[in-house]
Amino acid sequence: MKTMIPARKFPLGKMLVRWLIESSLRKHFDRVFLRMRSPQTAEQSKLPMIMCANHSSWWDGYVAMLIERTQGFDAYLMMEEAQLKRYFFFAWAGCFSVDRQNARSAMRSLQYASRLLKRGPKRFVWLFPQGEIHPNDKRPLVFFTGAAYLARMTTPILLYPVATRIEYLAEQRPDLFISVGEPLLITAEDAKARDFLKSCTKQLEELVTLELDQLRSDILASDHTSFTQIMRGKSSMNRIFDAALFRKQIGKQ
């Protein structure tokens, strides 16, 4: 029987992977912004979470680690088996494998994810329901049913729609925006509905689409007021010149 690659978190390994990720982000991005639309209540913090994110770039997997660090969560991420075999050290930070081409193997990965979620509070599994990278503005979003299956196995659970977007603004390097929407609570009663897998997946498609569209609108309007800057990259050449010449930077908020 084909076996999946489990997460193998341990403090030193997690620290190393986090350093690699954050060093890479600082090198390639000017700023990283995060928006959590809904601070967790005491009751919500006791529930497991699934983060359902769009998948538009190679950088998307790194976002889970940033949210884990800034929000104090315990993060796990479902990663394509071929990629995790190649970059095995990501298992040290909570990645585990999935083979979407093998239905039985994919179900074992979902069962494993459910067991992970039940082991402690403030824990989430990060999923890319699209299954592969698509352009950020491609519509309609089409999701696989894995998130709904996982929710049904793990009720009660919170499903969060997550939107990410990379934009070149006033700097040599782009900015990365992350927006985490209002959670959808799935109860055991909800999961018993006859058409639950289909209806839940459709609702997630709609919620992530709304989050993506709102994020795009806010960026186009240069409205960053609801975001918190969680990382600053290395100085680009224009920022170095401005600092050297005591100039105020253009286009910054």
C-alpha positions as CSV (number, residue, x, y, z in Angstrom):
1,M,0.0,0.0,0.0
2,K,1.3,3.4,-0.9
3,T,2.1,5.5,2.1
4,M,1.8,9.3,2.5
5,I,4.5,11.5,3.9
6,P,3.4,12.8,7.3
7,A,4.3,16.1,8.9
8,R,7.4,15.8,11.1
9,K,7.4,19.0,13.1
10,F,10.2,19.6,15.6
11,P,11.4,22.9,17.0
12,L,14.8,23.1,15.3
13,G,13.5,22.0,12.0
14,K,10.6,24.4,12.1
15,M,13.0,27.2,13.0
16,L,15.2,26.4,10.1
17,V,12.3,26.3,7.6
18,R,10.8,29.5,9.0
19,W,14.2,31.2,8.5
20,L,14.5,30.0,4.9
21,I,11.0,31.1,4.2
22,E,11.2,34.6,5.8
23,S,14.7,35.2,4.3
24,S,13.3,34.4,0.8
25,L,10.3,36.6,1.3
26,R,12.4,39.6,2.5
27,K,14.6,39.1,-0.5
28,H,11.8,39.1,-3.1
29,F,9.1,41.4,-1.6
30,D,9.1,45.0,-0.5
31,R,6.3,44.5,2.1
32,V,3.9,41.8,3.2
33,F,0.4,42.9,4.5
34,L,-2.1,40.8,6.4
35,R,-5.8,41.4,7.1
36,M,-7.8,39.2,9.5
37,R,-11.3,40.3,9.0
38,S,-12.6,38.7,12.2
39,P,-10.6,38.4,15.4
40,Q,-11.3,35.0,16.9
41,T,-13.7,34.7,19.8
42,A,-12.9,32.5,22.8
43,E,-15.3,29.9,21.5
44,Q,-13.9,29.9,18.0
45,S,-10.3,29.5,19.3
46,K,-11.3,26.1,20.6
47,L,-12.3,24.8,17.1
48,P,-10.1,23.4,14.4
49,M,-9.7,25.4,11.2
50,I,-9.3,24.8,7.5
51,M,-7.8,27.7,5.5
52,C,-9.0,27.5,1.9
53,A,-6.8,29.7,-0.2
54,N,-6.5,30.6,-3.9
55,H,-3.4,29.3,-5.6
56,S,-1.9,31.8,-8.0
57,S,1.8,31.7,-7.4
58,W,4.8,29.6,-6.2
59,W,4.8,31.7,-3.0
60,D,1.4,30.7,-1.7
61,G,2.6,27.9,0.5
62,Y,4.8,30.4,2.5
63,V,1.8,32.4,3.6
64,A,0.7,29.6,6.0
65,M,3.9,30.0,8.0
66,L,3.4,33.8,8.2
67,I,-0.1,33.4,9.6
68,E,1.1,30.7,12.0
69,R,3.7,33.1,13.4
70,T,1.7,36.3,13.5
71,Q,-1.5,34.8,14.9
72,G,-0.1,32.1,17.2
73,F,-1.7,29.2,15.4
74,D,-0.3,25.7,14.8
75,A,-0.1,25.3,11.0
76,Y,-0.2,22.3,8.8
77,L,-0.2,22.3,5.0
78,M,-1.3,19.7,2.4
79,M,1.4,19.6,-0.3
80,E,1.7,17.6,-3.5
81,E,3.6,14.4,-2.9
82,A,6.1,14.9,-5.7
83,Q,7.0,18.4,-4.3
84,L,7.3,17.2,-0.7
85,K,9.6,14.4,-1.8
86,R,11.8,16.9,-3.5
87,Y,11.8,19.5,-0.7
88,F,11.5,17.0,2.2
89,F,12.5,19.6,4.9
90,F,9.1,21.3,4.6
91,A,7.7,18.3,6.6
92,W,9.7,19.7,9.5
93,A,7.4,22.8,9.5
94,G,4.1,20.9,9.2
95,C,3.7,19.9,5.5
96,F,2.3,16.5,4.6
97,S,1.7,14.9,1.3
98,V,-1.3,14.3,-1.0
99,D,-1.5,12.4,-4.3
100,R,-4.6,13.8,-6.0
101,Q,-4.2,11.3,-8.8
102,N,-4.9,8.4,-6.4
103,A,-8.3,8.6,-4.8
104,R,-7.5,6.2,-2.0
105,S,-4.2,7.9,-1.2
106,A,-5.9,11.3,-1.2
107,M,-8.6,10.1,1.2
108,R,-5.8,8.8,3.6
109,S,-4.3,12.3,3.5
110,L,-7.7,13.8,4.4
111,Q,-8.1,11.3,7.3
112,Y,-4.6,12.1,8.5
113,A,-5.4,15.9,8.3
114,S,-8.6,15.3,10.4
115,R,-6.6,13.5,13.1
116,L,-4.1,16.4,13.1
117,L,-6.9,18.9,13.6
118,K,-8.4,17.0,16.5
119,R,-5.2,16.9,18.5
120,G,-5.1,20.5,19.8
121,P,-6.6,24.0,19.8
122,K,-5.7,26.9,17.4
123,R,-4.6,24.4,14.8
124,F,-5.3,24.7,11.1
125,V,-4.7,22.8,7.9
126,W,-4.0,24.9,4.8
127,L,-5.5,23.7,1.5
128,F,-5.5,24.9,-2.1
129,P,-8.9,23.6,-3.3
130,Q,-8.1,24.5,-6.9
131,G,-5.4,21.8,-6.8
132,E,-3.0,23.7,-9.1
133,I,-1.8,27.2,-9.9
134,H,-4.2,29.4,-11.8
135,P,-4.0,33.2,-12.7
136,N,-5.3,35.3,-9.8
137,D,-8.1,36.8,-11.8
138,K,-9.3,33.7,-13.5
139,R,-13.0,33.1,-13.0
140,P,-14.9,31.1,-12.1
141,L,-13.0,29.4,-9.3
142,V,-13.4,25.7,-9.5
143,F,-12.6,23.7,-6.3
144,F,-12.1,20.0,-5.6
145,T,-14.3,18.7,-2.7
146,G,-11.4,17.8,-0.4
147,A,-12.1,20.7,2.0
148,A,-15.7,19.7,2.4
149,Y,-14.7,16.1,3.0
150,L,-12.2,17.2,5.7
151,A,-14.9,19.5,7.3
152,R,-17.3,16.6,7.4
153,M,-14.8,14.4,9.1
154,T,-13.9,17.0,11.7
155,T,-17.0,18.9,12.8
156,P,-17.5,21.3,14.4
157,I,-14.9,23.2,12.4
158,L,-14.3,26.7,10.9
159,L,-13.6,27.2,7.2
160,Y,-11.7,30.4,6.4
161,P,-11.6,31.8,2.9
162,V,-8.2,33.2,2.1
163,A,-7.1,35.5,-0.7
164,T,-3.6,36.4,-1.7
165,R,-2.4,38.9,-4.3
166,I,1.0,40.1,-5.5
167,E,1.2,43.7,-6.8
168,Y,4.0,45.9,-8.1
169,L,3.3,49.4,-6.6
170,A,5.9,52.1,-5.8
171,E,8.9,49.9,-5.3
172,Q,11.4,47.8,-7.3
173,R,10.0,44.7,-5.6
174,P,6.3,43.8,-5.3
175,D,4.0,43.8,-2.3
176,L,2.3,40.6,-1.0
177,F,-1.3,41.0,0.3
178,I,-3.1,38.4,2.4
179,S,-6.7,38.7,3.3
180,V,-8.4,36.1,5.6
181,G,-12.2,36.4,5.5
182,E,-15.0,35.7,7.9
183,P,-15.1,32.0,8.9
184,L,-17.8,29.6,7.9
185,L,-18.9,27.3,10.8
186,I,-19.7,23.7,9.8
187,T,-21.6,21.7,12.5
188,A,-22.2,18.0,12.6
189,E,-25.8,18.7,11.7
190,D,-24.7,20.7,8.6
191,A,-22.5,17.8,7.5
192,K,-25.4,15.4,7.5
193,A,-27.1,17.2,4.7
194,R,-27.6,15.0,1.6
195,D,-25.8,17.4,-0.8
196,F,-23.3,18.7,1.8
197,L,-20.1,18.0,-0.3
198,K,-21.5,19.8,-3.3
199,S,-23.1,22.7,-1.5
200,C,-20.1,23.3,0.9
201,T,-17.7,23.3,-2.0
202,K,-19.9,25.8,-3.9
203,Q,-20.1,28.1,-0.9
204,L,-16.3,28.0,-0.5
205,E,-15.9,28.9,-4.2
206,E,-18.2,31.9,-3.7
207,L,-16.5,33.0,-0.4
208,V,-13.0,32.9,-1.8
209,T,-14.1,34.6,-5.0
210,L,-15.6,37.5,-2.9
211,E,-12.5,37.7,-0.8
212,L,-10.3,37.9,-4.0
213,D,-12.5,40.5,-5.6
214,Q,-12.6,42.7,-2.5
215,L,-8.8,42.4,-2.2
216,R,-8.3,43.5,-5.8
217,S,-10.7,46.5,-5.3
218,D,-8.9,47.6,-2.1
219,I,-5.5,47.5,-3.8
220,L,-6.8,49.4,-6.9
221,A,-8.2,52.0,-4.5
222,S,-4.9,52.2,-2.6
223,D,-6.9,51.4,0.5
224,H,-4.5,49.6,2.9
225,T,-6.1,50.9,6.1
226,S,-7.5,47.5,7.1
227,F,-4.2,45.7,6.7
228,T,-1.2,45.3,9.1
229,Q,2.3,45.2,7.7
230,I,3.9,42.0,9.0
231,M,7.1,42.1,7.1
232,R,9.5,44.5,5.4
233,G,11.9,43.4,2.7
234,K,15.4,44.4,1.9
235,S,15.9,47.9,0.7
236,S,15.5,48.3,-3.1
237,M,17.7,50.7,-5.0
238,N,15.2,53.6,-5.1
239,R,14.7,53.4,-1.3
240,I,18.5,53.4,-0.8
241,F,18.8,56.5,-3.0
242,D,16.0,58.3,-1.2
243,A,17.6,57.6,2.2
244,A,21.0,58.7,1.0
245,L,19.5,62.0,-0.4
246,F,17.1,62.5,2.6
247,R,14.1,62.3,0.3
248,K,10.6,61.4,1.3
249,Q,9.4,58.3,-0.4
250,I,6.8,58.6,-3.1
251,G,3.5,56.6,-3.0
252,K,3.9,55.1,0.5
253,Q,1.1,55.0,3.0
